[in-house]
């Protein structure tokens, strides 16, 4: 198929599909595919994608084995109550607490308990 | 504690079952594996864990142990079946470890669900003992957790002649108010230690405080009536596996992925594969759902760096962990948390769409 001067050479499109383009070419092609229907059609053909409209594209994700329920252990709740959790640990903690009523209850209970210790010492 | 089964420390050999070619051989190996290795180990763990958690205080009945045992076996049998179908990739090296983890988690889940107030009290008292200057918590030579005043720390044996009921009676007769609001947590615990005059086992302290503070766990409510309880059940009606196997709209998937916190987003996107193991990210530019530039922005990775990474995707957990400054286990947890949230939100969207089309 002929390529006009504004399009990318077929070899580059093949390189894109094969995962062999250098970074600069990849960035440039990425910008081009966003606006060029012809090149996009060629790439989709090279990738053997169907003729479904892009809006209808569907995918089946790879399975992962279901994990046994992993509730928060005491150390995590303690660290959170003491303000010691940061970064990734904090994100994992908050993700679990947002999904698990039992652990959310345990966290709430410890916070209130901690406050009651402090209040009793003040009075 | 002696148990009926003596389970030696050895890994389970799954190969005869997984490699058996005939259905008859496969089922024979399966039955053998479950009956002679898995089931005894699970029972051993459940009895040990629940005894150390619950002891005789809550009057644990055999039917309850059998229920938990049955529930754990169902999960493991399901997992074995899936392994046979080859759905989970390579066989786990430590299947014995997996079985142990499922059993331990089931026990923790049981205790947490059946006695949530006592479980919280345990956490709270442990916090007090480890943070208050006057108190201490330590393990003796028999690996029993003991507690008491800090000056008692290191004392090996609890005073066996002191039992919980005696202690509660002694404190009640003293007339001192040991409610949590009057004496406060530290005051209550100090009073108990003074009354005991010797270190106590941690379990005993929890029991005594629960008595004094009237901490009671409600009878199990109907799961149907209580959406919170049903949400915390280990087994839900929908298997995440089934949900993941549904063909999801790539556009919806991308929109939901963008909503995740950064760690979960990163752990998922850099490793996202379809059912054939292909990198899902490559579909986004060619369906005009997102450009490589937009994907790099969502991942908060500079474009030129991401462009250099593109051809190496999907990354393994070790590489993702290095990027996040996390451990491999943390990456797995992040991805799991992200998938659970995705699953929930995609299900909700799907339900809304079905309601809409039913109403239309």
Interface residues (C-beta under 8 A of the other chain):
Chain A: X19 X20 X21 X23 X24 X26 X27 X30 X31 X33 X34 X40 X43 X44 X47 X49 X54 X55 X56 X57 X58 X59 X60 X61 X62 X63 X64 X65 X66 X67 X68 X69 X70 X71 X74 X77 X78 X81 X87 X88 X89 X91 X92 X94 X95 X96 X99 X100 X101 X102 X105 X106 X109 X110 X113 X114 X116 X117 X119 X120 X121
Chain B: X75 X79 X82 X87 X88 X101 X102 X105 X106 X108 X109 X112 X113 X116 X119 X120 X123 X124 X126 X127 X128 X130 X132 X180 X181 X183 X184 X185 X186 X187 X228 X229 X231 X232 X234 X239 X240 X241 X244 X245 X246 X247 X248 X249 X250 X251 X253 X261 X262 X263 X264 X272 X273 X274 X275 X277 X280 X282 X283 X285 X286 X287 X288 X289 X291 X292 X293 X303 X304 X307 X308 X310 X311 X324 X325 X326 X330 X333 X334 X335 X336 X337 X338 X339 X340 X341 X344
